[in-house]
Amino acid sequence: MTTTTPPANRPLAGLKVVESSLLGPGLAATFLSDLGADVVKVEPPAGDYIRRMTWPIVEGTSLLHLHTHRGKRSIAIDLKTEEGLEIYRDLVRGADVVLEAMRPGSLAKLGLGFDELIRVNPRLVFCTLSGYGATGPYRDMPSHGIAYDTWAGLIEPALDDDGFTRIPTLPNIGINVGPMIAALGILAAVIRARETGEGTCLEVAQSDAAAYMDWYRIETYRAYERPADVVTGNASDDHERREPGLAGMWEGVRYQIYEASDGHVLFMASEQAFWRNFCEGVGRPELFERWPGSQYADHARHNTELQVELKAIFATRTCSEWLAFSDEANTPIAPVNTPKTAPDDPQFAHRLPFYGIRDVGAEQLPLPVYMEGDLPPTPSMAPTVGEQTDEVLADLGFSAERIAELRASGVVGPRD
């Protein structure tokens, strides 16, 4: 008997995942499919309305669907029928993972919860990914993605010129980090299941993930509740406490955004050696002599006199000239891009080449994991509702005649 080793950039080839998802949380299985897993998305005959949600709509289908379900297969099953439920169990028998990416307990209401499915497949990894999690007072509360970021304290309401409060411009955290944490947990559980022969149930909340992503600020606030002589600031700040996270960078001078002649750059000379290199590189050694600072983590806070000098210096060159200077002088300076301009950055273009419109329906970013020098291969287009129904059933051993019967009776296949 011979075994075939999967390509390095498809390390999860052979992993079988059954996904029951609604809207964005299906992204958890996208991380797995991007790395080679066979993900079958089980949909009701009417399909997941993710295809009509948010914007943009690309030739009638949302970008949210095109990205979230790329590389997957879709089977449409009416789980309100006993035959449909048995087909789901057939899928589970040969699967490694079931992903319930919707309100917790949705599958259990159908008789397809972990307690039932573990009897079908004792090695099964069952993961529930939901908004607020399977426990707690918010468990059953309806919500959408931004809720997890407001709940976690990541969003500060903005006020417009008319006095209305608005959602500010920020990236979504919970709905992206939550699926990523779920994928990590799934793989850990799969390793355990393969080592022990025992399945397991895990659950992840997108709200928890949003809060965990901001652990530094949350934990800093908690630390500051202790006595000031026990928890202090950094030595370079004379042990004065700063505001948590980036709020503590507001008064920074040697670690700050500056305006160049054609845009902005981020200056990060918090180490004394980098600060010396900068001053010598721009021909201003007297700045270092006057304000040498501490060896580490010195941002020259509140030094407005120095900030005036640096403001004038940075205005003399373009962003690209400052980046070249950063390399030459060995002092950290970074671009300040926007989501629109970042793809034009040469580092972005080198590391994150877009998948093409012809392949996946819209230009999309790859999963940024290089294995032996290669990104994951280009995935297939996100499926239409039940697009691979016959194929998946055939894989389960159903004959063409039986598949036709199931379609005719409405047990499988899409319908309006």
C-alpha positions in Angstrom: 0.0 0.0 0.0 1.4 3.4 -1.0 0.5 6.7 0.5 0.6 10.1 -1.3 2.0 13.0 0.5 0.0 16.2 -0.1 1.7 19.1 -1.6 3.5 21.4 0.9 1.0 24.2 0.2 -2.0 21.9 0.7 -1.1 20.4 4.1 -4.7 19.7 5.1 -5.5 17.6 2.0 -7.5 14.7 3.2 -9.2 16.6 6.1 -13.0 16.4 5.6 -15.2 19.2 7.0 -18.9 19.4 7.1 -20.0 23.1 7.4 -23.4 24.3 8.5 -23.1 28.1 8.5 -25.0 31.2 8.1 -23.3 34.4 6.9 -19.7 35.3 7.9 -18.7 32.7 10.5 -18.2 30.1 7.7 -14.8 31.9 7.3 -13.5 29.4 9.9 -13.7 26.6 7.4 -12.3 28.9 4.6 -8.9 28.9 6.5 -9.0 25.1 6.3 -10.1 24.8 2.7 -7.5 27.3 1.6 -4.9 24.9 3.1 -6.4 21.9 1.2 -9.2 20.6 3.4 -12.3 19.3 1.6 -15.1 21.5 3.0 -18.7 20.6 2.1 -21.1 23.5 3.0 -24.6 22.1 3.8 -27.3 24.6 2.8 -31.1 24.6 2.9 -32.7 24.3 -0.5 -33.2 28.1 -0.5 -29.5 28.6 0.2 -27.5 30.8 2.6 -28.6 34.5 2.1 -24.9 35.5 2.5 -25.0 35.8 -1.3 -27.2 38.8 -1.0 -25.6 40.4 2.1 -23.4 43.6 2.4 -21.6 45.1 -0.5 -20.2 45.0 -3.1 -22.4 42.7 -5.1 -20.3 41.3 -7.9 -22.4 40.2 -10.9 -25.3 39.4 -8.6 -23.3 37.7 -5.8 -21.8 39.3 -2.7 -18.1 39.6 -2.3 -18.7 38.3 1.2 -19.9 34.9 -0.2 -17.2 34.8 -2.9 -14.5 35.1 -0.4 -16.0 33.2 2.6 -17.0 30.2 0.6 -14.3 30.0 -2.0 -12.7 26.5 -2.4 -15.8 24.8 -0.9 -18.4 22.5 -2.2 -22.2 23.0 -1.6 -24.9 20.5 -1.1 -28.5 21.6 -0.6 -30.4 19.3 1.8 -33.8 19.7 3.3 -33.1 18.9 7.0 -36.7 19.0 7.8 -37.1 15.6 6.3 -35.9 12.3 7.8 -34.1 11.4 4.5 -32.3 14.8 4.6 -31.2 14.2 8.2 -29.9 10.7 7.3 -27.8 12.2 4.4 -26.3 14.7 6.9 -25.4 11.7 9.2 -23.8 10.0 6.2 -21.6 13.0 5.6 -20.6 13.0 9.2 -19.7 9.3 9.2 -16.7 10.1 6.9 -15.9 13.5 8.2 -13.2 14.8 10.6 -15.0 18.0 11.6 -18.5 19.5 11.8 -18.6 23.3 11.9 -21.7 24.8 13.3 -21.2 28.5 12.4 -24.5 30.0 13.6 -26.5 30.3 16.8 -25.4 27.6 19.2 -27.7 24.7 19.4 -29.1 25.1 15.9 -28.0 21.6 14.8 -29.1 20.1 18.2 -32.7 21.3 17.5 -32.6 19.1 14.4 -31.2 16.1 16.2 -27.8 16.7 14.8 -26.0 18.1 17.9 -22.7 16.8 19.2 -24.3 14.3 21.5 -26.1 12.7 18.6 -23.3 12.9 16.0 -20.6 11.6 18.3 -22.5 8.3 18.2 -22.3 8.4 14.4 -18.6 9.2 14.4 -16.7 8.7 17.7 -13.7 10.6 16.4 -15.7 13.7 15.4 -14.5 17.2 16.2 -17.6 19.4 16.6 -17.0 23.1 16.7 -19.7 25.7 17.3 -18.8 29.3 16.3 -21.4 31.9 17.2 -21.8 35.6 18.1 -21.8 35.7 21.9 -21.0 32.0 22.6 -23.0 29.0 23.9 -23.2 30.3 27.5 -23.9 33.5 29.3 -26.8 36.0 29.3 -26.2 37.1 25.7 -26.2 33.5 24.3 -29.5 33.7 22.4 -29.3 37.4 21.5 -29.6 38.2 17.8 -26.6 40.2 16.5 -24.4 41.0 13.5 -20.7 41.4 13.2 -20.0 44.9 14.4 -21.8 44.1 17.7 -18.8 42.0 18.9 -16.5 44.9 18.4 -18.7 47.4 20.2 -19.2 44.8 23.0 -15.4 44.4 23.3 -14.8 48.1 23.6 -13.1 48.4 20.2 -15.3 51.1 18.7 -15.8 54.6 19.9 -18.9 56.2 18.5 -18.3 59.1 16.1 -20.3 62.3 15.9 -21.2 63.8 12.5 -21.7 67.5 11.7 -25.5 67.2 12.3 -25.1 65.7 15.7 -25.9 62.1 14.8 -23.7 59.3 16.2 -22.1 57.1 13.6 -20.1 53.9 13.3 -16.5 55.0 12.6 -14.3 53.7 9.9 -12.5 50.6 11.3 -11.8 47.1 10.2 -14.0 44.3 11.6 -12.2 42.3 14.3 -14.5 39.8 15.9 -16.0 38.4 12.7 -12.5 37.8 11.3 -10.5 36.8 14.4 -13.2 34.6 15.7 -13.1 32.2 12.7 -9.3 32.2 12.8 -9.3 31.2 16.5 -12.0 28.6 15.7 -9.8 27.1 12.9 -6.8 27.0 15.3 -9.0 25.2 17.9 -10.3 22.8 15.3 -6.8 21.7 14.2 -5.7 21.2 17.8 -8.8 19.1 18.4 -8.2 17.0 15.2 -4.7 16.2 16.4 -6.1 15.1 19.7 -8.8 13.0 18.1 -6.3 11.3 15.8 -4.0 10.5 18.8 -6.7 9.3 21.1 -9.5 8.1 18.8 -11.8 10.3 20.8 -13.9 13.1 19.4 -14.5 16.4 21.2 -16.8 19.4 21.2 -15.4 23.0 21.2 -17.1 26.4 21.0 -15.8 29.8 20.1 -17.5 33.2 20.3 -16.7 36.0 17.9 -17.2 38.5 20.8 -14.7 36.6 22.9 -12.2 36.8 20.0 -12.7 40.5 19.6 -11.9 41.1 23.3 -9.0 38.7 23.2 -7.5 40.5 20.3 -7.4 43.6 22.5 -5.9 41.8 25.4 -3.1 44.4 25.9 -5.5 47.3 26.6 -7.9 45.2 28.7 -5.2 43.7 30.8 -3.4 47.0 31.2 -6.6 48.6 32.6 -6.8 45.7 35.1 -3.2 46.0 36.0 -3.7 49.7 36.7 -6.3 48.8 39.3 -3.4 47.7 41.5 -1.4 50.2 43.6 0.7 52.7 41.6 3.9 51.6 43.4 3.3 48.0 42.3 2.3 48.6 38.7 4.2 51.6 37.1 5.0 52.9 33.7 8.2 52.3 31.8 11.6 53.5 33.1 12.1 55.7 30.1 9.0 57.6 31.1 10.2 58.0 34.7 7.8 55.2 35.6 4.8 57.4 34.8 1.8 55.4 33.7 0.6 55.9 30.2 -2.8 55.3 28.8 -3.3 51.7 27.6 -2.3 50.7 24.1 -2.1 53.2 21.3 -3.7 55.9 23.4 -0.4 56.0 25.2 1.3 56.9 21.9 -0.4 60.2 21.5 2.3 62.2 23.2 5.1 60.3 21.5 7.7 62.1 19.4 10.3 59.6 18.4 7.5 57.1 17.8 5.0 59.0 15.8 3.4 59.6 12.4 4.9 62.5 10.4 3.9 64.1 7.2 6.3 63.7 4.3 6.2 65.8 1.1 3.7 63.5 -0.5 2.0 61.6 2.3 2.8 60.2 5.7 5.3 57.8 7.3 5.6 56.2 10.7 8.8 57.0 12.6 9.7 54.4 15.2 13.1 55.2 16.7 12.3 54.2 20.2 15.7 52.4 20.7 18.6 54.7 21.3 20.7 53.1 18.6 18.0 53.7 16.0 17.6 57.3 17.1 21.4 57.8 16.8 21.3 56.3 13.3 18.5 58.7 12.2 20.2 61.8 13.5 23.5 61.0 11.9 21.8 59.9 8.7 19.9 63.2 8.3 23.0 65.2 9.2 21.6 66.4 12.6 23.9 64.7 15.2 23.2 67.6 17.6 19.7 66.3 18.0 21.0 63.1 19.5 23.6 64.9 21.6 20.9 67.1 23.1 18.2 64.5 23.6 19.9 61.1 23.6 17.1 59.5 25.7 17.1 56.1 27.3 18.4 52.9 25.7 15.0 51.3 25.1 11.4 52.3 24.7 12.0 56.0 24.7 9.5 58.0 22.7 10.6 61.4 23.9 7.1 62.1 25.1 5.9 65.7 25.4 9.1 67.0 23.8 7.4 69.5 21.5 10.6 71.3 20.7 12.0 68.1 19.2 8.7 67.3 17.5 8.9 70.7 15.7 12.4 69.8 14.4 11.3 66.3 13.2 8.2 67.7 11.5 10.4 70.0 9.4 12.8 67.2 8.7 10.2 64.8 7.5 8.6 67.3 5.2 11.8 67.5 3.1 11.5 64.1 1.5 8.9 61.9 -0.2 7.6 58.7 1.4 9.6 56.5 -0.9 12.8 58.5 -0.1 12.2 58.0 3.6 11.7 54.2 3.1 15.0 54.1 1.2 16.6 56.1 4.0 15.2 53.6 6.5 17.1 50.8 4.8 20.3 52.7 4.3 20.5 54.3 7.8 19.1 51.3 9.7 16.4 53.2 11.4 12.7 52.1 11.4 10.4 54.1 9.2 7.2 52.5 7.7 4.6 53.5 5.1 1.2 54.8 6.2 -1.2 53.3 3.6 -5.0 53.0 3.3 -7.0 49.9 2.4 -7.3 51.4 -1.1 -3.6 52.3 -1.6 -2.0 49.3 0.3 -2.2 47.0 -2.7 0.0 49.4 -4.7 2.8 49.1 -2.1 5.6 47.0 -3.6 5.9 44.9 -0.4 2.1 44.2 -0.6 2.3 43.3 -4.3 5.2 41.0 -3.7 3.7 39.1 -0.7 0.0 39.2 -1.4 -0.8 38.7 -5.1 -4.5 38.8 -5.7 -6.4 35.8 -6.9 -8.0 36.7 -10.3 -11.6 37.5 -11.2 -11.8 34.6 -13.6 -10.8 32.1 -10.9 -12.8 33.3 -7.9 -15.2 35.9 -9.2 -13.5 39.0 -7.7 -9.9 39.9 -6.9 -9.2 38.3 -3.5 -6.3 38.1 -1.1 -4.7 34.7 -0.5 -4.3 33.2 2.9 -0.9 34.6 3.8 0.9 31.4 4.7 4.0 30.5 2.7 5.0 26.8 2.9 8.3 26.0 1.3 8.1 29.3 -0.5 4.6 28.9 -1.9 1.2 30.4 -1.1 -1.8 28.1 -1.0 -3.0 27.2 -4.6 -5.8 29.2 -6.1 -9.1 28.0 -4.7 -12.2 27.2 -6.8 -15.0 29.7 -7.2 -17.5 29.9 -4.3 -20.4 27.6 -5.2 -23.9 28.4 -6.2 -26.6 26.9 -3.9 -26.2 23.1 -4.0 -23.9 23.3 -7.0 -22.1 20.0 -6.0 -25.1 18.2 -4.6 -24.9 15.2 -7.1 -21.1 15.0 -6.7 -21.2 14.9 -2.9 -24.0 12.3 -2.9 -22.1 10.2 -5.4 -19.0 10.3 -3.1 -21.3 8.9 -0.4 -22.2 6.0 -2.7 -25.6 7.2 -3.9 -26.5 6.0 -7.4 -27.6 8.3 -10.1 -31.1 6.9 -9.9 -31.3 7.5 -6.1 -30.0 11.0 -6.5 -32.7 11.7 -9.1 -35.4 10.4 -6.7 -34.1 12.6 -3.9 -34.1 15.6 -6.2 -37.6 14.9 -7.4 -38.9 14.6 -3.9 -37.3 17.9 -2.9 -35.0 16.3 -0.3 -31.9 17.6 -2.0 -31.1 20.3 -4.6 -31.8 24.0 -4.6 -35.2 25.5 -4.9 -36.6 29.1 -4.7 
